[in-house]
Amino acid sequence: MCQTHQSNVLSVSHAKANFERTTIERRALRPHDILIDIQFSGICHSDIHSAFDEWGGGIFPMVPGHEITGVVAAVGDDVTKFQIGDRVGVGCFVDSCGTCEYCQNGDEQYCTKGVVQTYNSRDYDGEPTYGGYSQKIVVTERFVVSIPDQLPLDAASPLLCAGITTYSPLKHWKAGPGKKVAIVGMGGLGHVAIQFASALGAEVTVLSRSLNKKEEALSFGAKDYFATSDPDTFQTLAGQYDLILNTVSANINVDAYLSLLRVDGTLVNVGAPPKPDQFHVFSLISGRRSIAGSLVGGIQETQEMLDFAAAHNIAPQIEVINANQVDEAYERVLKSDVRYRFVIDISTL
């Protein structure tokens, strides 16, 4: 188990650089490590933010990707959860302290020591992490999840970020029967959020810039769909929703969306725009409303989400691409020219 594992990868040498094929060495297996042959890696909008260094602190060369599905190729001596040949996934992070109150409660994403992200991060030894645009990855078993047989590995890939990013706040804020939920944005996150919120029993409305995707939203389980470009929308829907899940990565008119909430309603942000939002505090005071955020979910909840998706036939709508199409895919994401997530076929790397 002392041998490192060479892997072909797609990497960027600096911010906004084109992708190039290079190789890296994955670490030798430790007792609790798993070597995964990656089959598919989803493209998340956060990959673009990171590769363009829009959030700052980029570690280059960078290998993005935190929506990873594949098959176990080897296991460390003390691994108990998985065996060779198992269908598995890796999401947004690959290590945490395991001892703080949040790790103990299954909220590893809020680890007080600082969670180790799957890429563009540093592990506790100081080495940079490299993500899923790669043939292989080595991850400790605690951060690996099982992919149910009912989920194809390509379609399951975006669930490791888009899925858990939307499922976790819907569960936390108790979306379900009797609750009215609005989903802002009909993109990679939004179209998955509709499916989860509907399956949980909530009454779902989609708020998007135009009516172009109305029929698709209704097919995913939404009851209503309104265009936010129409100023009448905000008057028509004032004070109606218990929960608004904002999935977009652009700045919004926060006050306008807060006006759509009932008393005690919450606007939860899971999209991450590069510039700060602004709002008037009276938009909160007038209805005892809240603004909140949510960061993916813990490993146990991620497994719960995958099992729920399998049981309710929930899957992202994807476009599978080859490794040489990633630069083009990034451009298309920025133009909202995808229905609804790109997934890289790693066998083409």
Summary of the structure (lengths in Angstrom):
residues: 349
radius of gyration: 20.0
end to end distance: 25.4
largest distance: 64.6
contacts: 1229
relative contact order: 0.16
helix: 27%
strand: 28%
